[in-house]
Amino acid sequence: METRKLVAVLNKKIETGKVLNALAHMTVGLVSSYPDQDFGVIDYTDKDGGSHMASKFPYIILRADNSNKIRTLRIACIEKNIPFASFTNCMTVGGWEEQVERSKSTPEAELEYYGICLLGEKSDLDELTKKFSLWM
């Protein structure tokens, strides 16, 4: 039985297409930012030899009522040294260069969080995310 898992907490106030885009970007960011971490990626090879790469770890998708709930979770991850990646409103309009500049010029307190992705021990993540509901 696996003791690690991935969790995403998404802002329920953001429209579905935008929040799924954020989820994809955060997942890539999380994997790329922590190359020393085991993400449990394995090949689910089919009978015909086709490769289907995915994590063997559970990936739970939760929802937050608002950006501030995600901000609080992000702070807790920093304090507990839990690997995470987050996505904000500054990362949505224009090209990546504009998004980086907008992020640099926006105080953290003014960011609207679309979501956060975490990797860690189930017990640690369960404790941090127990107040969130499943994404429906």
N, C-alpha and C positions, 0 to 999 in steps of 0.2 A: 504494500500500500504506500502510495506517495505521501510524503509529509510536506511537500511544497505545493504552492499553487500561484496562479496569476489571478488578479482581481482588477476589474475596471469599474470605476464609479463615474457615471455620466450624469450631467446636469439635465434634469427632466424638462427644463424650460427651453432648451435648445431644440430646434426642429430636427427630426430624425435624420435626414440626409446629412446635415451639418455635423451632428454628433457622431454619426458613423464614420465620417471622414476624419474627425478628431480622433476617434478610437484607432483607426488604421495608422495615423501619424504617430500617436502615442506608443503604440505597440512597436513600431519600427524604432522609435526613439529609445524605448526601454531596452530593447535587445541590443541596439548599437552602443548605448551608453555604458553597458555593463558586460563587456566581452568576457570577463572572468567568471561570470555567473552561469550556472547550468540552467538553461531554460527547458530542459527535457525534450529537446527536438529529436524526433525519431522519424524514420521512413515507414509509413504504412503502405508497403508495397502490395499491389493487387496481384491477382493470379496471372495476369498477362505481363507482369514485370513493370507496370506503371508505378512511378514514384509519387507519393502523396506525403509531403513533409508537413508535420505539425507537432505541437508539444503534447507530450503524454500527461502533462500536469493539467488539472482542472483549470478552466478559465471562466471565472464567475463574473457576470455582468450585473452591476447594481445601479441604482439610481439615487441621486441626491436631489433634495427639494430645491436647492439653489447653489450658487457659486460659493457662498461663504462656508457651506458645509464641506465643500471640496477643499477650500483654502485651509480650513482647520485640519482636515485629514493630511494635507500636504505638509503642514507644520509638524504634525505628529510623526510623519515618515522621516522628516529631516532629523528630529530629535532622537528617533529610534534607529537611525541609520538603515532604513529600509529602502531598497532600490525602487525608484518610481520615475515616471515621466508624466508631465502634465501638458495641457493644451489650453490656450486662452483666446479671447476675442481678438487679440493683436495679431494672431497667426492666420487670419482668414481672408483678408482683402489685399489684392495686388500680388506681386511676385514675392518670392522669399526674401529678397533684399529689402523691400519695403516693410515686410513683416518683422524682420530683425530690427530695423531702425525704429519702428513703432513700439516694439517690445522694450527696446533700450530707453525710450523716452517716456514710458508709462510706469508710474510707481506701482509696486506690487498690490497695494491696497485698492487700486483702481482697476485691476484686472478682473475680467469676468471669466471664470473657469468653466470650460466646456466639459472637462473630465480629467481623470488621473488614472494611471495604470500602475499596479504594484506587483512585485514579485517577492515571495517570502515564505516562511514557515506558516502552515495553515493556522496554527494556534495564535501566532502574532497577528496575522491578517484578520482572522476571525474577531479578535479583540478590538481591532481598530475599525472594522467595518460592520459590526453587529447592529448598528442603528440604521443602516441603509436597507432598502427593500430590493428585491429582484427587479431587474428591468423587464417591463412587460410592454 
